């Protein structure tokens, strides 16, 4: 056993801030902390120490937010005086906004939804506009990506109007976090696309109907709607050990079968919020390397551990663009333990991860050194250095192994030199992005990760809170603020005559769904790619 680093965490019982240490044991990374009142807690942090060491080499601190909502707070009591403060080291890359806590499902592992008798939270269009304008005022760079979430956001009658407003205020990437059930309606889906939705961020916990009880039967019809509307989909599986961890390869295979409309799979190892005995945590706990190992096994090595890199690995790309343009840009300064990703291509029935034909580490070093060379130079000289780097890209691409349908040299050069949303979008259309995002809970909570969070929630009181603070301590942030802006069930019924919790719920006709042509076409004769 060896100590890797010291940090701060919280007691899962009393929630006080306590000292913690990250340590290695038997090839795994763990976190240990001791509460003077409730004793010692040890939990898995990462399941591969060697991979952890490698990814930590890419860690860097971002610029933070120059005009945070709480500029005077020192963060000494982080994470309990959040909103943000100047202690935060990353600016937001993606903003979450809860549009409602109503939902048509009642999933057992959900963060939250309105249960019988509970208040209804649904911010007004005026409150939404105020939040959006605050976000667009953030410096040094205002977020342009937002995810509307819930509950189930499609339960809102004014969702199209909200999307139109969001687009008008300068957000260029709008994604909808949804079960997709209400998007079986093709015309409604097209209205959302036309209003400005860029992607559906859709729950999908497995191909097997006994596993994905959330939306297995509806997915084929959602895919048809997305094709009709030309709206890309990200499949979002919550990964739970002993429950659906055996389905990871099948999920990727399913995505490849529908790669014409599925842009990505973003796996989310489960966050075990709430009081939970150690044995139960050990049963359900899986971390990013654990999930990656299972993917390697279940794809017969077609996608291996070596194909994945931590989020800050691409920091050199932002550094290159920022130095070239002499303007602040988005920096992927998340903690390396927060997420990993890779790209894979389907080329003539063959799966090709990006690392098999691009020397990604060499390319990143080129961009990093080019950015250093550009620093402080006049504009014309920076452009010459950037052009030289764009020409050198070819050295890092093995054209014999690369997919034949894509000119990667040109594609990458366009992303770096034009650095436009459309150039980046063209890259994503040609690939399947695979991501891992492990949100924390009280047991593996690391304040050093929180300080570098790049996915934030915004609330009607004007505060902006990191994801793993907002959801892990709902009584301090999410529930506390939403209670102020919520309606009692009686008030909501007056505003919405005839409404009830039960009427919000979705009732499935399995026989009808399974007999449909879209269902048969989607699930029968699925092609295997390994």
Secondary structure as UniProt FT lines:
FT   STRAND          2..10
FT   TURN            12..14
FT   STRAND          17..25
FT   TURN            26..27
FT   STRAND          28..35
FT   TURN            36..38
FT   STRAND          39..46
FT   HELIX           49..56
FT   TURN            57..58
FT   TURN            66..67
FT   TURN            71..72
FT   TURN            76..81
FT   TURN            86..87
FT   STRAND          94..98
FT   TURN            108..109
FT   TURN            116..117
FT   STRAND          120..121
FT   HELIX           125..136
FT   STRAND          145..149
FT   HELIX           153..155
FT   TURN            157..158
FT   HELIX           159..168
FT   TURN            169..170
FT   STRAND          173..178
FT   HELIX           181..184
FT   HELIX           186..195
FT   STRAND          199..203
FT   TURN            209..211
FT   TURN            213..215
FT   HELIX           216..229
FT   STRAND          232..236
FT   STRAND          238..239
FT   TURN            241..244
FT   HELIX           245..247
FT   HELIX           248..257
FT   TURN            258..261
FT   STRAND          262..269
FT   HELIX           278..284
FT   HELIX           288..298
FT   TURN            299..301
FT   HELIX           305..307
FT   STRAND          309..310
FT   HELIX           311..314
FT   HELIX           315..325
FT   TURN            336..338
FT   STRAND          339..347
FT   TURN            348..349
FT   STRAND          350..353
FT   HELIX           354..356
FT   HELIX           360..374
FT   TURN            375..376
FT   HELIX           379..392
FT   HELIX           393..396
FT   TURN            399..401
FT   TURN            404..405
FT   HELIX           408..417
FT   HELIX           421..429
FT   STRAND          432..437
FT   HELIX           447..450
FT   TURN            451..452
FT   STRAND          455..458
FT   TURN            460..461
FT   STRAND          464..466
FT   HELIX           467..470
FT   TURN            471..477
FT   HELIX           478..484
FT   STRAND          486..487
FT   HELIX           489..495
FT   TURN            497..498
FT   HELIX           501..504
FT   HELIX           510..514
FT   HELIX           517..523
FT   TURN            524..525
//
